[in-house]
Amino acid sequence: MDTLKFISAIVISFFLINCRQITYEKSDESFYYIVLEKWNSSKCPKKIVYERYVKNSNFKNKIKSDSDFTINCDDESANNNQRIIFPNKNYIGKVDYDIRLIIDDSIEYKITEIQSKIDTVFLGGRPGDYTIMNSIKSLNINEHQLDNSIVKQSVIHIPRKVSIYIPTKIGKIIKKK
């Protein structure tokens, strides 16, 4: 009987110690990273150009261009047939512009009709830790409407809707290497 009381006390103590309050954190980042899905090449991209244009300007009114990205081409990314592009600076605020992404001066992605909203997402870590941030629901890439909220396997276990996922095959070849 004493053993049962002892075990019950330990189990109750364990649950009380691990019960914690749900926490919320606000993040104003536009997105965390860009994933090139189904890369189908052992070659790692070397150069990324990320251009922002005034929304619905047909890519005529450039706001800014940036090439400061880290490209993840490690074995795990290659095994999942993905290349992950991390911005070296944070993009802040709602994505209220069109994007032209150029890979190695040869593949172009024109991203328009970006539908995003503020959402509460679980980014991993301890249960009960949530982040309120911009969430990309859908977008149009090279005239292909995509649902960005569908969960798919990724090397990085952060919800899909806080990043931009691009199927490589819909890229427009602008120059053969």
KOLDRENNU-338897 format. One line per 8 residues: number of its first residue (from 1); their letters; for each residue x, y, z of N, C-alpha, C. Coordinates in pm, 1 decimal. Last residue first. Layout:
N
NUM	A	X:Y:Z:X:Y:Z:X:Y:Z  ... $
***
This chain:
177
177	KKKIIKGI	2259.9:2647.1:-6926.7:2400.6:2651.0:-6885.5:2476.3:2538.7:-6948.8  2008.6:2846.5:-7074.8:2069.2:2713.5:-7058.3:2214.3:2729.9:-7020.5  1782.4:3066.6:-6935.0:1913.7:3054.9:-6999.2:1966.7:2914.7:-6972.8  1536.0:3042.0:-6834.2:1565.6:3168.9:-6901.0:1701.5:3166.5:-6969.6  1278.5:2826.1:-6775.6:1420.5:2830.5:-6809.8:1446.2:2959.0:-6887.7  1061.1:2851.1:-6510.1:1079.2:2888.9:-6650.6:1229.2:2899.2:-6676.9  940.0:2589.3:-6296.9:1030.5:2700.0:-6325.2:1042.1:2725.6:-6474.5  799.5:2370.0:-6232.1:723.3:2479.0:-6293.0:809.0:2602.9:-6319.4 $
169	KTPIYISV	973.9:2189.6:-6107.7:936.7:2166.1:-6247.7:858.0:2280.7:-6311.5  994.8:2255.7:-5835.1:1100.2:2295.4:-5928.3:1055.1:2288.2:-6073.8  746.0:2390.8:-5642.8:780.9:2272.5:-5722.0:879.2:2314.7:-5832.1  810.9:2567.3:-5353.3:804.6:2581.7:-5498.9:839.1:2447.8:-5564.8  693.4:2716.5:-5062.2:730.2:2590.3:-5125.6:707.9:2600.9:-5275.7  775.8:2937.0:-4817.2:730.5:2930.8:-4956.8:783.6:2802.3:-5018.1  641.4:2932.6:-4478.9:749.2:2936.7:-4576.8:689.9:2927.0:-4716.8  436.6:2882.3:-4316.8:522.1:2994.5:-4277.4:643.9:3006.4:-4368.7 $
161	KRPIHIVS	305.1:2654.8:-4406.0:244.7:2784.5:-4435.1:327.1:2903.2:-4388.0  441.6:2429.2:-4310.0:457.9:2470.5:-4449.2:411.4:2612.7:-4472.8  588.0:2436.7:-3986.6:470.4:2431.4:-4074.0:493.4:2495.4:-4209.7  897.9:2270.7:-3968.7:824.1:2393.5:-3938.2:704.8:2392.7:-4031.9  1116.4:2078.0:-3985.8:982.9:2048.4:-3935.6:914.7:2173.2:-3881.1  1302.3:2024.9:-4270.7:1281.3:2112.8:-4156.9:1136.9:2098.0:-4112.9  1262.7:1848.3:-4474.7:1377.2:1826.7:-4386.4:1359.1:1906.9:-4258.0  922.9:1748.9:-4517.5:1032.4:1842.4:-4537.9:1143.3:1807.8:-4439.9 $
153	QKVISNDL	620.7:1631.5:-4652.2:744.3:1601.9:-4581.7:851.3:1704.7:-4618.7  341.8:1858.0:-4635.2:424.3:1759.6:-4705.6:551.9:1740.6:-4626.0  24.2:1995.7:-4602.6:142.1:1945.9:-4531.6:212.0:1839.5:-4615.9  -94.9:2278.4:-4763.3:-94.9:2132.2:-4762.1:35.1:2083.6:-4700.1  -76.9:2548.3:-4795.1:-107.1:2500.5:-4659.9:-109.5:2348.4:-4650.6  -49.2:2648.7:-5045.3:72.4:2641.8:-4964.5:47.2:2584.7:-4825.7  -166.8:2561.7:-5341.2:-213.6:2568.7:-5203.5:-91.3:2546.1:-5115.3  -116.1:2744.2:-5642.3:-71.3:2643.0:-5546.1:-130.9:2669.5:-5408.6 $
145	QHENINLS	-156.9:2790.7:-5983.4:-212.5:2823.6:-5852.6:-177.6:2710.4:-5755.7  71.0:2885.8:-6215.2:21.4:2765.8:-6148.2:-27.1:2805.7:-6009.4  201.8:3104.2:-6330.7:65.7:3071.2:-6376.5:11.9:2939.1:-6321.6  437.4:3113.1:-6170.2:442.9:3090.1:-6315.4:309.7:3035.7:-6368.6  249.4:3061.7:-5893.9:388.5:3060.3:-5940.0:388.8:3021.9:-6086.5  45.2:3200.6:-5660.9:48.8:3163.7:-5801.0:194.3:3173.7:-5845.8  -60.2:3080.5:-5338.0:14.6:3169.5:-5425.8:9.7:3115.9:-5567.8  -190.1:3060.0:-5001.9:-182.7:3018.3:-5142.0:-105.2:3122.1:-5221.8 $
137	KISNMITY	-110.6:3123.4:-4735.0:-210.9:3020.8:-4763.0:-201.4:2968.7:-4906.5  129.3:3208.2:-4514.9:104.0:3209.7:-4659.6:11.8:3092.6:-4693.0  104.4:3399.1:-4232.0:88.5:3263.8:-4281.5:50.0:3270.5:-4429.4  261.6:3584.1:-3979.8:210.4:3580.6:-4117.0:209.8:3436.2:-4165.9  181.7:3480.3:-3637.5:266.1:3534.1:-3744.4:195.0:3530.6:-3878.6  221.5:3376.1:-3320.8:124.3:3447.2:-3403.2:205.4:3518.1:-3510.8  314.5:3064.9:-3194.9:360.0:3191.5:-3251.3:248.6:3248.0:-3338.3  311.6:2872.4:-2890.2:256.2:2910.0:-3019.7:311.6:3044.9:-3063.5 $
129	DGPRGGLF	358.0:2612.0:-2683.2:427.7:2731.5:-2731.7:378.9:2761.4:-2874.0  238.7:2372.9:-2626.1:179.6:2492.7:-2567.1:249.6:2620.7:-2607.4  522.6:2166.1:-2603.9:378.7:2176.4:-2627.0:323.7:2300.4:-2556.2  832.4:2309.7:-2710.9:749.2:2254.3:-2604.1:601.1:2265.9:-2639.4  911.7:2268.7:-3054.0:951.7:2303.7:-2918.2:858.6:2239.2:-2818.4  699.0:2399.4:-3313.2:780.9:2296.5:-3251.5:822.7:2341.6:-3113.4  533.1:2604.2:-3382.1:659.9:2591.9:-3453.6:750.5:2484.3:-3395.7  204.2:2640.7:-3442.7:293.8:2572.1:-3351.2:423.0:2545.9:-3427.1 $
121	VTDIKSQI	43.5:2953.7:-3514.3:105.3:2828.6:-3556.7:193.1:2772.4:-3445.5  -211.8:3164.6:-3598.6:-141.2:3109.2:-3483.7:-87.8:2972.7:-3524.5  -190.4:3423.9:-3847.5:-238.7:3295.4:-3799.4:-157.8:3254.3:-3676.6  -269.5:3666.5:-4084.3:-210.3:3643.1:-3952.4:-273.1:3514.9:-3897.4  -232.8:3565.7:-4427.6:-308.3:3622.7:-4316.9:-232.5:3595.5:-4187.9  -204.6:3576.6:-4786.8:-153.6:3549.5:-4653.0:-243.0:3614.6:-4549.3  -161.5:3497.9:-5108.9:-267.8:3513.4:-5009.8:-210.8:3477.5:-4873.0  -22.9:3626.4:-5389.1:12.9:3568.3:-5259.5:-97.4:3601.4:-5159.3 $
113	ETIKYEIS	-20.0:3680.4:-5666.9:-143.6:3642.1:-5597.7:-116.0:3573.0:-5464.1  300.0:3547.0:-5777.2:196.8:3650.6:-5766.9:79.4:3597.0:-5684.4  619.4:3488.2:-5879.2:523.2:3454.3:-5774.9:427.9:3572.2:-5755.4  806.3:3342.0:-6114.2:731.1:3465.7:-6091.1:615.2:3430.2:-5998.3  1114.5:3202.7:-6133.6:983.2:3180.5:-6074.1:919.9:3316.6:-6049.4  1361.8:3078.6:-6355.0:1286.4:3192.4:-6302.2:1151.2:3146.0:-6248.0  1691.6:2973.3:-6401.8:1553.6:2931.8:-6374.8:1481.5:3046.7:-6305.0  1938.5:3103.8:-6439.5:1885.6:3017.2:-6544.3:1741.7:2972.4:-6523.3 $
105	DDIILRID	2088.7:3224.9:-6239.4:2068.9:3299.6:-6364.6:2005.3:3214.9:-6474.8  2051.1:3061.6:-6010.5:2170.1:3045.6:-6096.7:2156.3:3112.4:-6233.2  1718.5:3145.7:-5997.9:1816.4:3048.7:-5948.6:1927.2:3034.6:-6052.0  1513.1:3406.7:-5901.0:1598.5:3355.2:-6008.9:1706.7:3267.5:-5946.3  1192.6:3516.3:-5838.4:1304.0:3441.3:-5782.5:1382.7:3379.5:-5897.5  994.5:3781.1:-5783.9:1062.8:3713.3:-5894.9:1186.5:3649.0:-5834.6  685.9:3857.6:-5634.6:824.3:3812.2:-5618.0:873.3:3749.0:-5747.4  472.3:4129.8:-5537.2:501.9:4015.2:-5623.7:651.0:3983.7:-5611.4 $
97	YDVKGIYN	341.0:4209.7:-5209.7:415.0:4243.3:-5330.7:430.8:4116.7:-5413.5  302.4:4167.7:-4935.7:205.8:4244.3:-5013.8:273.7:4297.4:-5140.2  344.2:3974.3:-4690.8:395.6:3973.3:-4828.3:288.7:4037.8:-4916.3  361.5:4154.5:-4385.6:283.1:4075.6:-4479.9:345.0:4085.1:-4619.1  683.6:4176.8:-4217.7:551.5:4219.9:-4259.7:485.8:4125.3:-4358.2  1023.3:4133.7:-4315.9:925.5:4171.1:-4214.1:794.7:4215.2:-4279.2  1271.7:3906.7:-4356.1:1174.1:3985.5:-4431.3:1057.9:4008.9:-4335.9  1594.2:3898.5:-4212.8:1450.8:3872.9:-4199.6:1370.4:3964.4:-4290.7 $
89	KNPFIIRQ	1873.7:3769.1:-4391.9:1810.5:3878.1:-4318.0:1661.4:3847.5:-4312.6  1936.6:3549.7:-4529.0:2030.0:3586.9:-4422.6:1984.0:3710.8:-4347.1  1690.3:3306.4:-4609.9:1735.0:3446.0:-4619.4:1828.7:3477.4:-4502.5  1759.5:2985.7:-4728.6:1735.8:3065.3:-4608.4:1779.5:3209.6:-4633.6  1636.1:2732.2:-4915.6:1699.9:2863.3:-4928.7:1660.2:2948.5:-4808.4  1685.7:2397.2:-4981.2:1623.3:2493.6:-4891.3:1704.9:2622.1:-4892.0  1594.6:2154.6:-5205.2:1697.6:2253.6:-5174.7:1627.7:2361.0:-5093.2  1515.2:1802.3:-5210.8:1482.7:1942.7:-5187.3:1609.6:2025.8:-5176.7 $
81	NNNASEDD	1510.3:1522.6:-5182.3:1497.1:1583.1:-5314.9:1454.8:1729.6:-5305.1  1578.2:1405.2:-4951.5:1436.9:1442.6:-4964.5:1409.4:1515.5:-5096.0  1850.6:1384.2:-4993.9:1772.4:1261.2:-4980.5:1622.8:1287.4:-4992.9  1919.5:1655.7:-4987.7:1932.6:1581.4:-5113.0:1850.0:1452.7:-5107.6  1878.8:1709.3:-4716.3:1799.7:1780.6:-4817.6:1802.2:1704.2:-4949.6  2073.3:1537.6:-4610.8:1932.7:1517.6:-4575.1:1840.7:1588.4:-4674.6  2316.3:1639.3:-4715.0:2269.4:1506.2:-4753.4:2121.7:1484.8:-4724.4  2268.2:1993.4:-4800.0:2328.2:1881.7:-4727.5:2263.8:1749.3:-4768.5 $
73	CNITFDSD	2220.8:2239.7:-4905.3:2231.9:2127.3:-4998.7:2294.3:2006.7:-4929.9  2085.3:2540.8:-4851.1:2109.3:2414.3:-4782.9:2106.7:2301.3:-4885.2  2211.4:2856.3:-4897.6:2144.8:2745.5:-4966.1:2185.1:2615.0:-4898.8  2144.8:3177.0:-4782.6:2222.4:3056.0:-4759.9:2143.5:2941.5:-4821.7  2144.4:3499.8:-4940.6:2078.2:3377.2:-4898.6:2180.9:3268.3:-4871.4  2124.7:3784.6:-5071.0:2188.6:3739.2:-4947.5:2113.8:3619.4:-4889.2  2029.9:3927.9:-5279.2:2096.8:3801.1:-5310.6:2162.5:3739.4:-5188.7  1757.4:4134.8:-5378.6:1842.8:4084.0:-5271.7:1903.0:3950.5:-5315.0 $
65	SKIKNKFN	1591.8:4435.6:-5472.3:1651.0:4308.5:-5511.2:1748.4:4265.2:-5401.2  1282.3:4621.2:-5471.7:1414.9:4590.1:-5418.0:1460.6:4453.6:-5467.8  1076.6:4700.8:-5646.1:1091.9:4764.4:-5515.8:1235.1:4746.1:-5466.5  1008.9:4753.8:-5988.2:1088.2:4682.7:-5887.2:1098.4:4766.3:-5760.2  764.5:4738.9:-6191.8:805.3:4836.2:-6089.6:877.4:4764.4:-5974.9  709.6:4514.7:-6352.1:769.3:4633.3:-6415.1:823.9:4732.2:-6310.9  553.2:4286.4:-6305.3:698.5:4282.6:-6286.7:769.4:4396.9:-6358.5  288.8:4364.0:-6310.9:339.7:4281.4:-6420.2:493.3:4281.9:-6423.3 $
57	SNKVYREY	196.9:4477.5:-6085.4:262.4:4569.4:-6180.2:318.4:4495.6:-6301.2  82.0:4342.6:-5866.1:4.3:4357.2:-5991.0:65.0:4456.7:-6089.7  287.1:4501.2:-5627.4:183.7:4402.5:-5655.5:104.5:4441.9:-5780.3  615.5:4583.9:-5711.5:484.1:4634.9:-5672.6:379.4:4533.1:-5717.7  852.8:4323.0:-5636.2:788.5:4417.5:-5728.5:656.6:4465.8:-5669.3  1164.0:4195.8:-5538.1:1028.6:4232.8:-5496.7:977.4:4340.9:-5591.6  1376.0:3922.3:-5607.2:1333.4:4057.8:-5643.8:1188.7:4079.4:-5600.2  1642.8:3741.9:-5536.4:1506.3:3758.9:-5486.6:1466.1:3903.5:-5512.6 $
49	VIKKPCKS	1861.8:3516.4:-5663.3:1822.9:3657.2:-5672.8:1674.6:3662.9:-5637.6  2121.7:3298.2:-5583.3:1978.8:3325.1:-5568.8:1957.9:3476.1:-5582.6  2363.8:3065.2:-5684.8:2322.7:3205.6:-5679.3:2170.0:3215.9:-5674.1  2401.7:2790.5:-5678.8:2508.6:2877.6:-5626.3:2460.6:3020.7:-5603.0  2240.1:2478.3:-5615.6:2238.0:2615.0:-5669.4:2345.0:2701.3:-5603.2  2406.4:2170.6:-5660.6:2354.9:2266.6:-5563.0:2352.8:2405.9:-5626.5  2332.1:1878.1:-5836.0:2395.1:2010.1:-5838.5:2325.6:2103.7:-5738.0  2182.5:1660.3:-5853.7:2282.0:1658.2:-5747.0:2351.9:1793.8:-5735.8 $
41	SNWKELVI	1834.2:1695.7:-5903.5:1970.0:1718.8:-5951.1:2064.8:1712.0:-5832.4  1563.7:1715.7:-5819.3:1605.8:1618.4:-5921.6:1742.6:1647.0:-5983.0  1387.5:1870.2:-5662.1:1500.1:1934.7:-5729.1:1557.3:1846.5:-5839.7  1136.1:1868.7:-5523.8:1165.7:1780.9:-5638.2:1276.7:1840.0:-5724.3  1113.8:2211.6:-5418.9:1074.7:2071.7:-5408.5:1107.6:1996.8:-5537.8  1274.6:2448.9:-5258.2:1261.8:2402.1:-5396.5:1236.5:2251.6:-5388.3  1157.3:2660.6:-5010.9:1193.4:2522.1:-5041.7:1170.6:2496.0:-5189.7  1259.2:2932.8:-4820.7:1199.6:2891.5:-4947.6:1249.1:2749.7:-4976.9 $
33	YYFSEDSK	1175.4:3048.8:-4485.0:1265.5:2998.2:-4588.5:1186.6:2964.3:-4713.4  997.0:3210.8:-4334.2:1122.3:3163.5:-4276.4:1222.6:3117.7:-4382.4  826.2:3523.8:-4399.1:842.5:3379.8:-4417.0:977.8:3340.2:-4359.6  792.2:3769.1:-4263.9:709.7:3736.3:-4381.0:709.1:3585.7:-4406.3  775.0:3821.1:-3912.4:850.1:3776.2:-4029.5:754.5:3736.9:-4141.3  675.8:3901.3:-3673.2:629.8:3974.9:-3790.9:708.3:3936.0:-3916.7  549.4:3719.4:-3404.8:659.0:3732.3:-3500.4:604.2:3803.0:-3623.6  468.3:3677.9:-3065.8:435.2:3742.6:-3193.7:561.3:3753.4:-3278.5 $
25	EYTIQRCN	374.7:3397.8:-2873.8:479.9:3491.9:-2910.2:441.3:3551.3:-3045.5  211.9:3249.8:-2601.2:202.1:3301.5:-2737.5:312.9:3403.7:-2758.2  172.0:2953.8:-2401.5:233.0:3083.9:-2427.4:218.9:3119.8:-2575.6  -7.8:2784.0:-2153.5:11.6:2803.3:-2297.5:67.2:2943.6:-2318.1  154.8:2671.6:-1857.5:63.8:2762.8:-1924.0:96.9:2772.3:-2072.9  197.6:2326.1:-1782.2:241.9:2464.2:-1791.2:141.8:2545.6:-1870.8  287.2:2032.9:-1630.5:175.5:2115.8:-1674.5:223.5:2259.8:-1676.6  507.6:1915.5:-1512.3:507.1:1930.6:-1657.3:387.4:2007.7:-1711.5 $
17	ILFFSIVI	442.8:1912.7:-1241.8:564.1:1982.8:-1284.1:559.8:2010.5:-1434.6  214.2:1754.6:-1244.9:206.3:1893.3:-1199.0:326.9:1975.6:-1243.4  314.9:1506.5:-1334.4:215.9:1579.8:-1413.3:205.6:1726.2:-1372.5  491.0:1446.6:-1120.8:539.6:1457.2:-1258.5:443.9:1538.7:-1344.2  314.2:1428.0:-905.4:417.8:1532.1:-907.1:470.2:1554.6:-1048.2  172.4:1199.1:-983.8:101.5:1326.9:-970.4:201.5:1442.9:-973.2  384.9:1010.9:-974.1:312.3:1034.5:-1099.7:240.4:1168.8:-1093.4  455.5:1025.2:-701.3:554.5:1057.1:-803.8:484.7:1090.6:-935.8 $
9	ASIFKLTD	218.6:941.0:-579.2:272.4:1074.1:-549.0:373.0:1117.0:-655.0  201.1:678.6:-679.0:96.3:777.2:-711.8:146.5:918.9:-687.5  425.3:565.2:-554.8:420.0:573.7:-700.9:316.2:676.8:-743.9  340.7:590.2:-285.7:465.7:651.0:-330.6:464.4:670.5:-482.7  109.4:435.0:-283.8:100.8:577.9:-249.7:224.7:651.6:-301.1  223.3:185.2:-344.1:123.9:244.3:-433.5:109.5:394.1:-407.4  384.1:147.6:-120.1:446.3:155.5:-251.5:350.6:221.1:-351.0  194.3:124.0:79.9:285.0:238.5:82.1:352.4:258.2:-53.2 $
1	M	81.9:-119.4:0.0:0.0:0.0:0.0:86.1:125.5:0.0 $
***
